[in-house]
Amino acid sequence: MVSDNVREMGDRKAFAQKFDKMSVLYEEVVERLHKAYEKSSQNYNLRRRNVDLNAGDFVWENPGAF
C-alpha cells in the first residue's frame, strides 16, 4: 500500500509539472498566433484600397468573382 501512495504522489507531482509547462506553452501559442495574425493582416492591407461608394456610382463588376 505504501508503494501505491508513493507512486500516486509522484504521478501528481509529474502532472503538476506538466500542467505548469502546458500553461506556459499555451501562452506562447496565443502570442505567436497573435503575431502571425498581425503580420498577415499587414501584408493583406498593403494591397487594399479604401473606396467610398455612394448610391448611383458606376462600378466595374468582375463576373468571375461570384
N, C-alpha and C positions, 0 to 999 in steps of 0.2 A: 504494500500500500504506500509506503514512503516513496518508493521509486516512482509510482504513478503521480504523486503530488509534486515531486521534484520535476518530472518531465512536463507536467502541466504548467508549472511556474515558468519553466524555460520556454515553453511554447508561447506563453503570454508575453514574456519579455521580447521574444523574437517578433511576435505580431506587433507589439507596440513600436519596436524599432522600424519595422517595415511600414507601419502606418505613418510614422513621422516622415519617412522618406517619401511616401506617396503624396503627402500634403505638399512637400517641397516640390516634387515633380509636377503636381497639379498646377501650382502657382507658376512654375516655369513654362508649362504648356500654355496657360492662359496668356502669359506675357508674350510668348512667341507668336501665338495666333493673333494677338492684337497688333504686333509689329508687322506681321505679314499682311493683315487687312489694311493697315495704313499705307504700306508700300504699294500694294496692288491698286488701292483707290487713287493714289497719287499718279501712278502710271496710266490708269484709265482716264483720269481727269485731264491729263495733258492733251488728249485728242478730243476733248469735249468742248463744245462752244455753248455759250449762253445765248438763247434765242428767245426773243419776246414776240409772240404771235398774238394777233388780235383777230376778232371775228371779221371775216371778209378778206383776209390776206391770202394771196396766192402762194401755194406751196408745191414743191416737187414731190410727187408720190412715187415711191420705189415699188413697182408691182411685185418684185421678187422678195420683198421683206415679209410678206404675210403668207 
